[in-house]
Amino acid sequence: MGKVCAIFGGSRGIGKAVAELLAQKGCRLAIIARNLEVAQTTARSLGAGHLALSCDVSKEQEVQNTFEEMQRKLGPINYLVNAAAINRDGLLLRTKTEDMVSQIHTNLLGTMLTCKAAVKSMIQQQGGAIVNIGSVVGLKGNSGQSVYSASKAGVVGFSRALAKEVARKQIRVNVVAPDLCVWIITSVLPK
């Protein structure tokens, strides 16, 4: 049986592309998205043995429940990919506070919550790998994307610090800015 990988935001876009690559490499996948129907469609398109789940990553209890269900149905999680994100482009002066909060909660807090749950499982297994999807705008900024840029910059800082926390537990944490190369993800996951 292949390694188990949880892909949050795995139903479309970058997450779906990652899921397709990892399925080809023989991983058993949990495709997690807010929209269960879309997650199910993606999981079915990858072949048998994959799981589809619905989760709002900004809600800690939903994240915990999702990890418990993944472990029951697929076994311990070896890899985590955080691709769940939202973007509400707009100049800061025109951005509603609720749009700021939703981006930070999904993009940054969601990454933190899924990593927290994954690390707990990975420590018990004595190893694992986490790939958090960042963005070049988190490094260089972009006009009209100040909140999104801030949330993705937070993912970079969080990932760097977490990597230092868990390295001695044989858990690798990487952040990838897919604007550079999506295929890098497969190079940071163990074979």
Residue pairs with C-beta under 8 A, 6 or more apart in sequence:
1 28
1 75
2 25
2 26
2 27
2 28
3 26
3 27
3 28
3 78
3 79
3 190
4 27
4 28
4 29
4 30
4 70
4 74
4 75
4 76
4 77
4 78
4 79
5 22
5 27
5 28
5 29
5 30
5 77
5 78
5 79
5 80
5 81
5 189
6 29
6 30
6 32
6 66
6 67
6 70
6 77
6 79
6 80
6 81
6 114
6 118
7 15
7 18
7 19
7 22
7 29
7 30
7 31
7 32
7 81
7 83
8 15
8 32
8 33
8 55
8 57
8 80
8 81
8 82
8 83
8 84
8 110
8 114
9 15
9 32
9 33
9 82
9 83
9 84
9 85
9 133
10 16
10 18
10 19
10 29
10 30
10 31
10 32
10 33
10 39
10 42
10 81
10 83
11 31
11 32
11 33
11 35
11 38
11 39
11 41
11 42
11 52
12 33
12 38
12 42
13 83
14 83
14 133
14 178
14 182
15 31
15 33
15 81
15 83
15 84
15 133
16 42
17 182
18 81
18 83
18 182
18 185
19 29
19 31
19 42
19 46
20 46
21 183
21 185
21 186
22 29
22 79
22 81
22 186
22 189
23 29
23 46
23 47
23 50
25 186
25 191
27 79
28 49
28 50
28 51
28 74
28 75
29 43
29 46
29 50
29 51
30 50
30 51
30 52
30 53
30 66
30 70
30 74
30 77
31 39
31 42
31 43
31 46
31 50
31 51
31 52
31 53
32 39
32 52
32 53
32 54
32 55
32 66
32 84
33 39
33 42
33 52
33 54
33 55
33 84
34 54
34 55
34 56
35 54
36 52
36 53
36 54
39 52
39 53
39 54
40 52
42 52
43 50
43 51
43 52
44 50
44 52
51 70
51 73
51 74
53 66
53 69
53 70
55 62
55 63
55 65
55 66
56 62
57 63
57 82
57 84
57 106
57 109
57 110
57 111
57 113
57 114
58 102
58 105
58 106
58 109
58 110
58 113
60 113
63 110
63 113
63 114
63 116
63 117
64 117
66 117
67 77
67 117
67 118
67 121
70 77
71 77
71 121
76 121
76 124
76 125
77 118
77 121
77 122
77 128
78 122
78 125
78 127
78 128
78 129
79 128
79 129
79 130
79 131
79 189
80 114
80 115
80 118
80 128
80 129
80 130
80 131
81 130
81 131
81 133
81 185
82 110
82 111
82 114
82 115
82 130
82 131
82 132
82 133
82 155
83 133
84 106
84 107
84 110
84 111
84 114
85 106
85 107
85 133
85 151
85 152
86 102
86 103
86 106
86 107
87 103
87 145
87 148
88 95
88 99
88 102
88 103
88 147
88 148
89 144
89 145
89 148
90 99
90 144
91 143
91 144
91 146
92 146
92 147
95 146
95 147
99 147
100 147
103 147
103 148
103 151
104 147
104 150
104 151
104 154
106 151
107 148
107 151
107 152
107 154
107 155
108 151
108 154
108 155
108 158
111 132
111 155
111 158
111 159
112 158
115 130
115 132
115 158
115 162
115 173
118 128
118 130
119 128
119 130
119 162
119 166
119 169
119 171
121 128
122 128
122 130
122 166
122 169
122 171
123 166
123 169
123 171
126 169
126 170
127 169
127 170
127 171
128 170
128 171
128 172
129 171
129 172
129 173
129 174
129 188
129 189
129 190
130 159
130 162
130 171
130 172
130 173
130 174
131 174
131 175
131 176
131 185
131 188
131 189
132 155
132 158
132 159
132 173
132 174
132 175
132 176
133 155
133 175
133 176
133 178
134 152
134 155
134 156
134 159
134 175
134 176
134 177
134 178
135 148
135 149
135 152
135 177
135 178
135 179
136 177
136 179
136 180
137 145
137 148
137 149
137 152
137 179
138 149
138 150
138 151
138 152
138 153
138 154
138 155
138 156
138 177
139 153
139 156
139 177
141 149
142 148
142 149
155 175
156 175
159 173
159 174
159 175
160 175
162 173
163 172
163 173
163 174
166 173
172 188
172 190
174 188
176 182
176 184
176 185
176 188
